[in-house]
Amino acid sequence: MLKRISDSLQHRGVIRTLMVCVMGILNLILRDDRVTAYRERRFDRKFGVDTAGIIRHDDLNIKDALRMHATLYQATQPALLEKTLAELQIDYQEFTFVDFGCGKGKVLLLASSFPFKKIIGVELAADLRDIARANLKKYAPKKQLCKEMEIVGMDAAEFLIPPWPLVCYFYNPFKEEIMIKVLNNIEQSLNRHPRDVVIVYVYPELDYLLQNRSFLQTVRRRDWCSIYRSNCRTQNQLGALRNEHGAELTA
């Protein structure tokens, strides 16, 4: 620790080292479970919805044959989603946003602050699906730019991929077998209808499944979020991505 501080002082100076230390402490505070729970409850109180909490996959209303493929429910943090979506180089009005494993629908609520053509949540668990639908009816912020929203109740592996430009959002919603099927469905859909598809994968535990897919190009890869984009785009679009993300964009 002392060596790291010494190196930082040498390369950054006193003021920038202090700033790095403060940011590190704030990051630890914000990642504390108690802080996260408080912020989730505050969001729910503000908008009269129910999105907070963590629900284990064993407690979800899912058939036993599919339960083994599910992961726990935990809501996405607003700042994380809003920052990620704001950085996408897309014309939102041409894109449909699809959240695979939407849970209680918090991502759908937050995504509606962007002018997407339509927003779709795919959720297998009936109990979460019912809560999500109720949340969509209650949520009415002043700056809601997309009101065309729906919840589809089904296995994500059986969901028919819409044949228009998409932002596909995954918050580590299921395990490998289902993820492979969903990726195969997206690829087959692109083969039938070449178009622009963006994949946002938050806390990407199965990122290796996407890295070697020939129909995808990496836009950005970080510990907490990976973004991919279909290869069915013009050279001008690819050039714009490279200019924006530089070395983060790989061939």
N, C-alpha and C positions, 0 to 999 in steps of 0.2 A: 504494500500500500504506500509506504513512504517513498519507495523508488518511483512509483507511478506519479505521485505528487511532484517529486523532484523533476522528473522528465517533463511533466506538464508545465511546471514553472519555467523550465528552460526553453520549451518550444512555444508556449502560449503566453507567458508572462503572468503577472499576479492577477490582474483583473479577469482575464479570460479563464484562468484556472479556477477562480472563485465562482465564476458563472457556471462552469462545468460541474463543480461540486454541488451548487445549489440545484441545478437541473437534475442531477443524480438523486439528490434527497427527495425532490418533488416527485420524481418518477416512482421512487419506492413507496411514497405516501399514496399516490394515485393508484398504485397496483395493489394496495392493501385491500383485502376482502371486505373489511368493514366500510371503507370509503366507497368501494364499488357498490355495495348494498345500499348505502345511503343515497348515492347518486341515482341508482335505479328507482328507489322508492320516491325520490323527489320528482323524477320524470313522470312516474305514474300518477302522483298526486296532481301535478300541474295539468295533465291532459285527461285525467279521469279514466285511465286505462289500467290494464293488468299485464305487465311484461316482466316484472322483477322475479328474482329467485333462480335457484338451480334445481333441476329435476333429473334424477338419475334415470337412465334408460330402462331400468327394471321397474320403475314406477309409472311408465308411460302406457297408455291404452293402445297397445299394439299386439297383434297376433304373435304367438310364441315363435313361429317359423321365421318372422322378420325381426323380432326383438334383438336377436344376436348381432344384427347388422347396424343397429342404432347406436348413437352416442348420447351423452347427457344433454339436456337443454340448459343453455345459458345465454342471456341476451347480449347482443353486440353493444359495445359502448358507442354512443352517438358521435363523439369527436373522431373516433377511429374511422367510422363509416363515412361521415361527411367529408373528411379529408381525402379518403381514398376515391370517392366518387367525384369529388371536385377536380381531382388530378387527371381524370380520364379525358382523353382528347376525342370527344365524340359530340355529335349533335344529338342531345338527349331526346329531342322530339321525334327522332327517327327510330329510337331504340325502345324495346320492351325489356323491363327489368324482371328477372326471374330469381327468386330466392328458393333454393333447394333445401328443404328441411327448415321451413320458416318459423316453426315453433309458435310462440304467441304473437308473432307478427311485428315485432319491434322494428326489424330492418325495413319492412314494407312501409311502416309509418314514417321512418326517417327518410327513406328513398323518395317519398312523395313530395319532399321539399325541392326535388329536382324535376324539371319538366319532361319526364319520360312519357312516351306514347301510352304505355300501359304498365301496370305492376302486377305480377302474379306471384303468389306464394304457394309452394307445394309442400304439403304436410301429411304424413301418414297417421300420426297419433290423433285420434278423434277428440280427446280432451283438450289438447293444445289447439287443434283446429277450431274448435268452438270458441275458445277464448280469443283467438286471432280474429275471427269474424266479428265478434262483439267489439273488439278494439277498433277495427276498421270503421264501424258505425259511430263510435264515440269520438274518434280522433278528428279534431277540427281546428288546427292551428291557423294563424292568420296568413302564413306564407306557404300554404299547401299548393303546389304547382301541378300535381297530378292527382286526379280524383278517380281515375279509372283503375280500380284495384279489385282483385278477386283472390280467393283461396281455393285451391284445388286439393281435394282429399284423395290421395292415392300414393302408392309406392313410387318414389322418384324414378326408379328404373323403368317404370311403365309410362311415365309422363311423355306425351308427344311433344317434341321440341317444336315451338312455333317457327314457321318458315320466313321470319323477317329478322332484321338486325337485333341482337340481344346483348344484354349484360347478364351473365350467369353468375350468381353469387353463392358461394359456399362458405359457411362458417363451421368447417370441420363437422358436417352433419351426419356422416355415416362412415362405415368401414369399407375396406378395400373392394369387396365383391360388388357392392352397389355403386361405388364410385366408378369402377371400370365400366359397368353397364351404362351409366349416365354419360360418361365420356364417349363410349361407342355410339350412343344415340346422337350425341352432338355431332360427331364426325360423319355419321351416315346422313344426318340432316344437311350438313354442309356439302356433302357430295351431291345431294339432290338439288339443293338451293344454295349455291355459293354466295356468301354474304359476309358482312362484318359481325363477328361475335367476340365479345370480350369476356374473359373468365377472371373473376376476382375470388381468390381462395385465401381466406383468413385463418390463421393458425394452421398452416398447411402440412399436417402430419403425413399425408399421402402425396406430397408434392412430386415425388419420383415418378408417379403415374402420369403426370402431365409433361414432365421434362423431355421425354423422348417421343412425344406424339408429333408426327410429321405435319399435322394440320394446324399446329399451334406454333406461335413465335413468342418467346419470352420478352415481355415489356419491362418487368421489374421483379426482382426476387429478393425478399428480405426475410428475416426470421419470423415475423408476425404476419406477413402478407405477400402472396405472389400474384402477379397479374400476367395473363396471357391473352393473346389476340390471334384470331384466325388468319391464315395466310391468304384468304380470299379477298385481298385488297389491292389497291393500285400502288404503284411505286411511289407516287407522291405522298400517300398516307404513310408508307413505311419510312420515307425520308423524314417526314415531320416527326415521327416517333423517335427516330435516331437522334435528331437534333435536340429533342426535349430531354431524352433520358441518357444520351451519350453512351458511356461504357456499360451501363446497366442493361442495354439492349443487346441480346446475343443473336447470332444468325441461326 
